C-alpha cells in the first residue's frame, strides 16, 4: 500500500483507498436520479409476493402488483394465436441469477416481464458508468504509482 496522501473536496490526508471511496460516493451522487428511483420502485412492484391460485407447478409462485395492474389496464388477449416469447427471472431467484424464456398470449404479461429486465439494464448501466468515472477521476488525482488499470 502506498504511503501517499491526498485531498478531495474538504477531506485531507486521505489514503489512496479512502480517496477512491470518496470519489465513488461522489460519482454515485452525481449519477443517480429520478430514473433510478423509478427503476427501484418498478423492480419492487414486480416482485411476485401476492398469492395466486391456479398456476401450474413450473410457474413462479405468486403474482406482482405490476402484473395485476397491467392485466387490468392492457387487454387480456393479443391477436388470436399470437404467442410472445418473454424473458423472466426463474422463480425470482437472484442467487444464482437464472433467467428463462416463457411464452404467453397476454400482452400485459409481456410488458410486466420486461420491467425487471429493463430495471437490471438501468442498474447495470449506472454501475458501469459510476465505476468508469470513478477510476478516471481517481487516476487524474493520484500519483502514477497509485493509479489503477495502467
N, C-alpha and C positions, 0 to 999 in steps of 0.2 A: 504494500500500500504506500502511496506517495505521501511525503511529508509536506507537500504544497498546501497552502491555504488560500481560500478565495472569498470573494464578496459577491452577494447577489441581492439586489434591492436594498433593504435595510439590514440584512444579515451579514455578519462579518466573521472572519476566522473559520470558514467552512472547509471541511474535508471534501475531497472530490465526490465521495458518496453522498454527503449531505447536500452538496451543490446540485448533483444530479436529481435528487429527490425534490428539492425546491423548484427546480426548473420543470420537472414533470408535473408537479402540482399546479404551477403557473400555466403551463400549456393546457392542462386539463380544464382549468377555469376558463381559459380563452376559447377552447373548442366546444364545450358543452353549451347547449342552448335549448330552445323550445323543441326542436326535432328529437332531441334525446329524451326529453321529458315525455313527449308523445310516444316514442318508441317504448319506453319503460312502461308507460300506462297501458298501451295496447298489448304489450307482452304479458303483463299481469292479468289483463282481461281475457287473454287467450288460454290461460291455464284451465284444464278440464277438471274443475273441482266441484261441479254441480252433478249430483247423481242423475243418471239417465238410464231408464229401463229399456229393454228390448234391443240391446246391442249384442252382436254376435261375440263369441269368445275371443276372436282375434282383434276386435276393435279396442281402441283406447277407452278405458272405463271413464264414464262421466262426460260432461259437456262443459263448454265455457260460456261466460256471459256474452262474449262477442259472437259466438256461434248462435246463441238464442236470438240475439238482436238481429243479426244478418238474415236468419231464416224468416223473421217477421217482416223485414224490410224488402228483401230481394225475393222475387217469385220462387216458388218451390221447385219448379222444373225448368230445365233449359229446353232446347229443341228436342222433340221426341227422338230417342235413340242416340243422342249425343252423350258421349262419355268423356269426362275430363280427367286427365292424369294429374294428380296433385302430390306434392311433397309434404310429408308430415313427420313430426318427431315421434319416434316409436315409443308408445306408452308414456310420452312426455318425459322420457328418461334422459337426463343430461349427462349422466355418468354411467357407462360410457355414452358418448354422444352418438346416437344412431338415428338415421332417417330412413324412411321407406316410402315407396310410391303406392298410392291408393287411388282407385278410380271412383268417380262419383258422377251422378247426373244432376246434382244440386249445385246451382251456381253460387249459392250462399256458402256452401262448404268449400268451394274453390277459393273464394275470397277469404274466408275465415282461416283456411290452412296456409294461405300466403302470408298472413300478418306476422306470425312469429318468425318465419323465414326471413322476411324483409327486415324485421327488427334486428335479427342477428347480423344482417348485412350492414345496417346502420351502425350497430355497436362495433363491429369489426373494422369498418372504415374509420370511425373515430379513434379507436385504439391504435390503429396503424398510423394515422396522421399525428396523433399525440406523441407517440414514441419517435417517429421520424423527426418532428420538430424539436423534441426534447434533445435528441442526440445531436442535431445540427447546432442548436443554441449552446449546448454544453461544450461541444468541440470548438466553438468560436471563442469561448471564455477561457478554457483551461490551457495550460502549458502543453507543449507537444507530447511529453511523456505521460500525461494523464488522459489523452484523447482516446475515444472509443472507436472501434471499427476501422482503424487505419493501419 
